[in-house]
Each structure stands twice: as structure tokens, then as C-alpha cells.
Amino acid sequence: MRSWRRRSASVLTGLALLVPSGPAPAQTADPKRHLQAFVASGLHRGLVSRAIAGIPDGVFRRCPSLVSDGSRVTMLQPLSFGADGVPDGGSWKEAFPVSGCGNDTTLNLYLFATSEERINVVVGLPGRTRAGLPLQRDAMPIAETGAALAVPGCRTFGVDDTRPAEPDGVPPVPAARAVAPWREIWTMTGCGRVLEVPMRFTPDPTGTGTDIVQPRGIVVR
């Protein structure tokens, strides 16, 4: 069993797109409408395509029967927009459910806009993890340590999917009880093996960190 608490803010995999336009007055009215327009733009499609192209085949499998129902967009920080409609401040998350190729999951992209109209894209872990980017980063070595103990001699693992440990239909923890712990199952692959790795997250009541535990019970297929 491994237990760590960390507070570092870092990312997993990222890229950036520098939008070729000059500075413009920020637009802050109706950010939801402006974001919807940007998500429908060719500029956004190109940005997302570049990010998804870098996702390993084991996580995002391409095949003729691939199906995606579009993205779910969640604002993370208040957004502002230049006169050209390009975000120049704030951040949001886009979740793309994909299926049909033997690895049904959700691709999660985190987008961060800067005042220079540079949009940084971070590819998070796939699936339905509740962990944000810093917590994902801190949990990875713990999950890898547990996986390595379950598959001796293997040192390289990837995460193909994440999901709640509770069965479907169990309601999530209400926002008012955000300090309540939660459990997930991470599907990891390495050295030709597939592992179901349990993970447990316990936020500190003070909001200063989260305990991450990889308990016993890894299933190796």
C-alpha cells in the first residue's frame, strides 16, 4: 500500500497553439456563447485534432467503426475573449466520449488561454476520473508502483481508462461534501498485461492537500 500527499501543480502532456492575431480588447459578456462559437470554429477543430493525434494508440484506438458523440465542455476558470472571438484568458475542459474500437473511454482535454492568445492544451488521463490535473500527476507514480508490484519486472505502464469504483447509479459526492473521499479503478497496461488498479483519494478537510492511496486488490488479466 502506498500513501502520498502532494500539493504541486503540474501537467501530464501538453501542447500550445499561438493564434496569429494582434492584441484586441477583451470580450467578457456572455462567455458561454463566445465559447460555443469558438468550439465550433475551424481554429478549435485544428487545435483539438493536434492534441488528440498525440494520444497513444493504446488509449485512443482508431478504427473504421470509431464513434464519438462530440464533446462536453466544462468551464474551469472565468473566460475572456478578444474581439476576434479567440479566448485570451481563463480555462475549460472538454471531454470526448469515444467507442467502437475495443477501448470505450473518454478523452479529456484541458485548455488554458493566455493574454497573448496562446492556448495551451493539456491531455489528461482518459475516462471518468474525478481527479484534476495536479492530482492526476501526483497519483500516477503511486498507481505505477502498485502495478509494478503486481507485475514483477515490468516498469512501464500506461492508463487506458479510469472510472468510479462504485457501480453505475451510485450518486456522486455532493459539492457541499467535497472533502469526502472517493474511490476509482484505473485500467493500466504494461508488458502485455492489463491491470485493474484501485485508487483511493481523501481530500484534507482544510483543503491543503489530498491523500492518495493505492490499496490492495489489483486484478491482473
Backbone torsions as a table, in degrees:
resi	resn	phi	psi	omega
1	MET	NA	137.4	179.8
2	ARG	-124.1	140.4	179.1
3	SER	-139.7	123.5	177.7
4	TRP	-130.7	155.1	167.3
5	ARG	-128.9	128.5	179.5
6	ARG	-137.3	159.3	179.8
7	ARG	-132.9	11.1	-178.7
8	SER	-71.3	147.6	178.7
9	ALA	-112.0	103.4	-178.9
10	SER	-142.0	179.2	-172.6
11	VAL	-125.1	170.5	-177.8
12	LEU	-97.2	-72.6	-179.6
13	THR	-132.7	133.6	-175.8
14	GLY	-145.6	163.8	172.6
15	LEU	-151.2	168.5	-179.2
16	ALA	-136.7	148.5	175.7
17	LEU	-122.4	122.7	176.3
18	LEU	-91.8	113.4	-177.1
19	VAL	-76.5	125.6	-175.8
20	PRO	-78.8	78.8	175.7
21	SER	-152.3	155.6	-178.4
22	GLY	-81.9	171.5	179.6
23	PRO	-63.6	146.8	-179.5
24	ALA	-146.5	156.7	179.1
25	PRO	-60.0	140.5	-178.2
26	ALA	-72.8	145.1	174.1
27	GLN	-109.5	120.9	-178.6
28	THR	-115.1	-12.1	-178.8
29	ALA	-71.8	135.4	175.7
30	ASP	50.1	62.7	-178.1
31	PRO	-62.3	-29.8	179.2
32	LYS	-62.0	-44.3	179.7
33	ARG	-66.0	-42.3	179.4
34	HIS	-63.3	-39.3	-179.9
35	LEU	-67.5	-40.4	177.3
36	GLN	-58.8	-41.6	179.4
37	ALA	-66.3	-40.8	-179.9
38	PHE	-67.0	-40.9	179.9
39	VAL	-62.0	-28.5	179.7
40	ALA	-85.1	-2.5	-175.0
41	SER	-83.6	158.2	175.4
42	GLY	-64.5	-33.7	178.0
43	LEU	-59.4	-44.8	179.0
44	HIS	-66.3	-42.6	179.8
45	ARG	-59.2	-41.6	178.3
46	GLY	-65.2	-39.6	179.4
47	LEU	-63.2	-46.0	-179.7
48	VAL	-66.9	-40.3	-179.8
49	SER	-61.1	-40.6	178.5
50	ARG	-64.4	-41.7	-179.4
51	ALA	-65.7	-45.5	-177.5
52	ILE	-67.8	-32.0	179.3
53	ALA	-61.4	-24.1	-179.6
54	GLY	-89.5	-1.1	179.4
55	ILE	-77.2	132.0	-177.8
56	PRO	-57.8	149.1	-179.2
57	ASP	-59.8	-32.7	-179.5
58	GLY	-65.3	-26.5	178.6
59	VAL	-89.2	-49.2	-179.6
60	PHE	-116.4	98.9	-177.9
61	ARG	-87.4	133.4	178.5
62	ARG	-102.3	133.5	177.7
63	CYS	-158.9	164.9	-178.8
64	PRO	-60.4	-25.3	-177.3
65	SER	-95.2	14.2	-179.5
66	LEU	-60.9	134.4	179.0
67	VAL	-129.3	134.1	173.2
68	SER	-137.1	132.7	-177.2
69	ASP	-95.0	26.5	-178.7
70	GLY	85.9	-168.4	-173.6
71	SER	-116.3	155.4	170.4
72	ARG	-108.0	125.4	-174.0
73	VAL	-106.6	131.4	178.5
74	THR	-128.0	122.8	176.0
75	MET	-73.1	134.7	179.4
76	LEU	-105.7	-40.1	177.5
77	GLN	-136.1	150.2	-177.7
78	PRO	-52.5	136.6	-176.1
79	LEU	-103.2	147.2	169.2
80	SER	-130.3	159.2	-173.5
81	PHE	-136.1	144.8	172.6
82	GLY	-75.5	172.1	-179.6
83	ALA	-62.4	-22.2	179.1
84	ASP	-84.7	1.8	178.1
85	GLY	86.1	2.7	180.0
86	VAL	-90.4	132.7	178.9
87	PRO	-59.0	136.3	176.6
88	ASP	-129.1	22.8	176.3
89	GLY	179.7	147.3	178.5
90	GLY	96.5	-177.1	-178.2
91	SER	-151.4	159.2	177.2
92	TRP	-153.7	165.1	179.4
93	LYS	-118.0	141.2	174.7
94	GLU	-124.0	126.8	-179.5
95	ALA	-112.8	124.0	-176.8
96	PHE	-114.4	100.4	174.4
97	PRO	-66.9	133.4	177.8
98	VAL	-131.2	146.5	-179.1
99	SER	-156.0	171.1	173.8
100	GLY	101.2	-6.0	-177.1
101	CYS	-121.6	19.2	176.6
102	GLY	90.7	-0.5	176.0
103	ASN	-142.6	73.1	179.2
104	ASP	-68.1	124.2	-177.3
105	THR	-158.6	-168.8	175.5
106	THR	-129.1	126.4	175.7
107	LEU	-86.9	129.2	-175.1
108	ASN	-115.8	119.1	177.8
109	LEU	-114.9	136.1	176.4
110	TYR	-113.1	127.0	-175.1
111	LEU	-118.7	132.7	-176.9
112	PHE	-125.5	122.1	-179.2
113	ALA	-100.7	140.2	179.6
114	THR	-115.7	167.4	-177.5
115	SER	-65.1	-20.2	177.5
116	GLU	-86.1	10.8	-175.8
117	GLU	58.7	35.2	169.9
118	ARG	-97.7	123.4	-178.7
119	ILE	-105.0	113.7	178.2
120	ASN	-91.6	131.2	-179.2
121	VAL	-115.3	128.2	177.9
122	VAL	-117.8	127.3	176.8
123	VAL	-88.6	113.9	178.8
124	GLY	-86.5	-177.7	176.6
125	LEU	-64.9	146.1	179.0
126	PRO	-76.0	162.1	174.2
127	GLY	98.7	-151.5	-171.0
128	ARG	-116.1	30.6	177.6
129	THR	-59.8	143.5	175.0
130	ARG	-87.8	-10.7	-176.6
131	ALA	-71.5	135.0	172.6
132	GLY	-75.3	178.8	-175.1
133	LEU	-58.5	-49.4	179.7
134	PRO	-60.2	-39.2	-179.9
135	LEU	-69.5	-36.5	175.1
136	GLN	-60.0	-45.7	-178.6
137	ARG	-61.3	-42.1	-178.3
138	ASP	-73.0	-28.0	-178.9
139	ALA	-79.3	-24.4	-174.9
140	MET	-57.1	-50.6	-179.4
141	PRO	-63.7	-28.6	177.8
142	ILE	-69.9	-44.9	177.3
143	ALA	-62.9	-40.2	-179.7
144	GLU	-66.4	-37.4	178.3
145	THR	-63.2	-44.5	177.6
146	GLY	-63.5	-41.5	179.3
147	ALA	-63.6	-40.0	-179.8
148	ALA	-65.5	-33.6	177.2
149	LEU	-70.5	-31.5	-179.4
150	ALA	-79.4	-26.1	178.8
151	VAL	-125.5	81.8	-176.3
152	PRO	-56.0	138.9	178.8
153	GLY	90.1	-11.0	179.3
154	CYS	-100.0	132.4	-176.5
155	ARG	-124.0	-5.0	-177.5
156	THR	-120.4	120.5	-178.3
157	PHE	-133.7	150.8	173.4
158	GLY	-125.9	160.3	178.3
159	VAL	-104.7	118.4	179.7
160	ASP	-94.0	-22.6	-177.8
161	ASP	-165.7	157.1	172.8
162	THR	-138.4	145.8	-179.6
163	ARG	-154.3	158.3	175.4
164	PRO	-62.6	143.8	178.3
165	ALA	-73.0	-28.5	178.6
166	GLU	-72.2	147.8	178.5
167	PRO	-65.2	157.1	176.7
168	ASP	-55.9	141.4	-178.9
169	GLY	103.8	-18.3	176.0
170	VAL	-79.4	121.3	-175.2
171	PRO	-64.8	146.0	177.3
172	PRO	-69.3	166.0	178.5
173	VAL	-66.3	128.1	178.9
174	PRO	-59.6	152.5	-178.4
175	ALA	-57.9	-34.0	-178.9
176	ALA	-67.4	-16.0	179.1
177	ARG	-115.8	42.4	-175.1
178	ALA	-62.8	-18.5	-179.4
179	VAL	-81.4	-6.9	-179.6
180	ALA	-67.1	142.0	179.3
181	PRO	-71.0	159.8	174.1
182	TRP	-143.1	161.2	-177.3
183	ARG	-123.9	147.5	178.4
184	GLU	-136.8	162.8	170.2
185	ILE	-116.7	123.5	176.8
186	TRP	-104.3	123.4	174.8
187	THR	-86.1	116.2	-176.7
188	MET	-120.5	151.2	178.0
189	THR	-127.5	146.9	177.3
190	GLY	-174.7	136.0	177.1
191	CYS	54.3	38.5	176.9
192	GLY	78.2	6.3	-179.9
193	ARG	-112.1	152.3	175.3
194	VAL	-114.3	130.0	-176.0
195	LEU	-123.5	141.1	170.7
196	GLU	-103.3	107.3	-171.3
197	VAL	-107.3	114.9	177.1
198	PRO	-74.4	141.5	177.7
199	MET	-132.6	143.7	177.8
200	ARG	-128.8	132.7	-177.6
201	PHE	-120.4	127.7	179.9
202	THR	-128.5	101.2	179.0
203	PRO	-66.2	143.9	174.6
204	ASP	-70.6	134.3	180.0
205	PRO	-57.3	-24.2	-179.9
206	THR	-82.0	-8.8	179.9
207	GLY	79.1	16.4	-176.1
208	THR	-98.5	-2.3	-179.2
209	GLY	175.5	177.2	-179.8
210	THR	-139.4	128.9	173.4
211	ASP	-78.1	132.5	179.6
212	ILE	-118.3	122.2	-177.8
213	VAL	-126.2	134.0	171.2
214	GLN	-105.8	95.9	-177.0
215	PRO	-75.5	174.9	175.7
216	ARG	-65.8	162.8	175.8
217	GLY	114.4	18.1	177.7
218	ILE	-66.5	132.7	177.2
219	VAL	-105.2	124.3	-179.7
220	VAL	-107.7	126.2	179.3
221	ARG	-109.9	NA	NA
